[in-house]
Amino acid sequence: MTQITTVATSPIAGQKPGTSGLRKKTPVFMGRHYLENFVQSIFDVVGAKGKTFVLGGDGRYFNDRAAQVILRMAAANGAARVIVGQGAILSTPAASHLIRLNKTDGGIIMSASHNPGGPTEDFGVKFNMPNGGPAPEGATEAMYKRTTEITEYRMLEAHDVDLSRVGRHDLGGMVVDVVDPVSDYAALMETLFDFPAIRAMFAGGFRMRMDSMCAVTGPYATEILENRLGAPKGTVVNGTPLPDFGGMHPDPNPTWAKALMDEMFGPGAPDFGAASDGDGDRNMVVGRGIYVSPSDSLAVLAANAHLAPGYKAGLKGVARSMPTSAAADRVAEALGIGRYETPTGWKFFGNLLDAGRATICGEESFGTGSDHVREKDGLWAVLLWLNILAVRKQSVAEILGEHWAKYGRNYYSRHDFEAIETAKADAMMAALRGSLAGLPGQVIEGMTVSGADDFAYIDPVDGSVSTKQGVRVLFSDGSRIVYRLSGTGTEGATLRVYLERYAAGPSGLDLDAQVALAPVIRAAHDLAGIAAHTGRTAPDVVT
């Protein structure tokens, strides 16, 4: 016998979602009423009665327990059905696909994305809308407001649902369908890419290393790359999702995926390397002896997408986040298609994709995707690269070299200064904003400032306005500095400094990025007074 209990509660401070959901340390989420308050606030805002939702997560610590709580709360709030990944596992792009495929009323994804997992590390919860994309700011603001006034939440008193086996279960009259987390997603990938061509490439001796970083893409990569495309067993490493990601930081960049970088730059390196993050929405791509920046990856994918069956008709447009380099803009201009610059956060791409204005989108933070789902999709990007390599029959280095010769090269890097005292970071940004009006015309490191602003975005689809999205300093030679405080960490503030310098070619296209960017880096430190405000003289992470 099951019964619904109404539990008295009171607001808990700080339950404000960031750019992609609410993220906190796991012990915070495990605290009394914490998860329940936020989940009830979600249901209070979007409504649950008679609705169908998708539920899954990246398998990090507390994922399994949180899933049972969310299921019992969904039932108590009158939901008709929840589709949940086996073992409460779903990559974020796979969850987006299931929402769209089953035409559900949205979904709850349990993840802190690329942040570490474990008993003392990070956890997160976010709501995705019926289009499969992250909740827009209006919805997350309403959820946050609800957390500040909540007085009770509803809970079904029931035994745990057996999520270990695929099948249908009843939970207090609500249907719980446990599904294979991989099969529907893998089937979608087969419709987009030339699997026979990629299979033939592997059969011809092409070698690859895919580092799934003990995170959620392991089962997806193993099924698609090894089982369906015939890559040799062992192509996927760190392929078993672990609650603490094996002690790894599941962020696919040269710093945290160092083992992959060492292999790709070492003797006997494979032809192609890739890594994905905690929840499967990010990717890093590396060729033998050459690293591909996410900004360049987006541009190359846009220029070559027509080689894949799913994009043979061409692209409607290309969208990038404002901090991402302008390399993709040059491709869009050459193709004569729309190009869009949005604030950081995948939700801003959703309107462009839904309106048919853009086909491929990307962020410098290792996120790339297309209109097949409404999230960035790490494995999708890897498969599109494989499709291009199979058709062009060239190496990654050759493809990049030809791309830069045609479009010029946007040298690019991001420097992260992590866990800065929030007050100091805010003071630095306030001083920087106060200096913007006087910057145009100044010459710094031999470069003339042509403009400086705090980026604001007017959505071309619905007219919504987003302000204070990052401070930009633009130079007349095409160089650029962007400063942002990140909303994806869980403690202190992370200052992200984005650095860009354009080389038109034909000379100067093969420099080390940090060397090419040296004057821009010095200018960035001087303009913001980074050392004076924060005490930091060097970044924690360089990507």
C-alpha positions, 0 to 999 in steps of 0.5 A: 500500500502506498500513500502520499505524504505532505512534508512541511519545509521552509526555503533554503537559501542559494537554490538559484540555477546557473547556466545549466541547472542547480549545482552544489557540493554533493553533501549539500544536495544530500542535506535535509529537504535540499533536493526535495525543495528544489524538485518540488519547485520544479514541479510547482512551476512546470506542473506535473499532473498527467504529464510524462517526463524523462529522468536520468543522470551521469551516474555520479555519486548520489545519482541512484538515490536522487533518482528514487526521490525524484520518482516518488515525488513525480508520482506524488505530484500526479505525473502519469509516466516517467521514462528513466534510463536503466540504472538511472543513467542517461547522457545529457544528449541522450536525455534530450533525444528521449524527450523529443522522440517520445514527445514528453513534457520535459525531463530532469537530468541529474548531473554537474556536467564536467565537474568532479563527482564523489561523496565530497564533490559535485552534484546537480539537477536541471530541468529540460523543456519539451523541446529537449533543451535546458529551461530558459531563464524565465523558467529557471527564475520562476523555479528559483523564486518558488524555492524562496517561498516553498512551505511543503513538498509531496512524497509518495511513501513506497519502496524503491523502483528496480531500475536495474532491469529494462521494463515497465513498473508501477509506482503509486499509479504512475508508470515507470518505464526503464529503458536501455539508455543507449539504443535510441541514441545509437539509432539516431546516430546511424541516421546522421552519419555514414556508418559504412564509410567509417566502418571501412576506415576502421577495417583499413587500419585506422586507429583511434583512442576514445577516453570516456573518463570513467563517465557516462559516454563509456557505454555509448562509445563502446556500443557505437565505436566498437560494436557498430563501427568495428573499432578494435576492442580497447579503442574506448578507455575508461569506459565504465561510469564510476560514481567518482569518475575514478578520481578523475576530473571529467572535463575533456581538455588538455589539462584533465585529459593529459593521458590522452594528450600524451598518447596523441603526441607520443611515439606510435600515436593513433590517428585520432583521439577524443574525450568526453565529459561527465554527462556526455555533452562535451568533447575534445578532439586531437589528431596525431601530434595536433590539438584541435581547439573547440573553436576550430573544431566548430569551424571545421565541422561547419565547413565539412558537415555536408559530407555526412548524410544527415547534413548533405542538404547543407546548413541553415546557419551556424551559431556560436557563443560570444566567447567562442572564436570568430573562426565559424563566422568566416565559414558561415560567410563563405557558405552564405548562411546565417551566423549568430553570436549568443551568450554562453549557455546552450539554452540560447541556441534553442530558439535558433534551432527550433526556428530553423535558423541554425543547424550547427552550434558550438561553444569554446568550452568544448561543446558542439551540437546540431539540430538533432537534439537541443543539447551539445553532444560530445559523441555526435561531434566525434562521429562527425569528425570520423565521417569527415576523416573517412570521406576526405581520407586525410589526417586531422593535421592535413584537414586543419592545414587546408582549413587555415589556408582557406579561411585564415587562423583565429589563434585562440585560448582560454585562461581560467583562474579558479576559486577566486574569492567572489568579492575580489572577482566582483570588484575586478569586474566592476572596475573593468566595466567602469573603464570601458568607455575610455578604452577605444583608441588606446594602444596596448601591446602595439594593438589599437582598441577599436571597441569595448562593451559588456555584451548584450543579446537580443534574441532574434526569434523572441526578442528577449534581452540578456545583458551583462554577458561578458566584457569584450575588448576588441582590437582593430587587427581582429584580436579580442579579449573577453572576460567572464565570471563562470556560473558552472562552478560550485565554490568561489568564482572562476574568472575565464579570460578568452584570448583571440588573434587573427592571422590571415595567412599565408604566413604565420599559420603554424605558431604555437597558440600561446606564443601567437597570443603573447601580446594579447595575454599581456594586454588582458592582464594589464587591462583588468589588473588581474594580479592587483585584484586577485593576487593571481599571476598565472591561470590554473587551467589553459585550454 
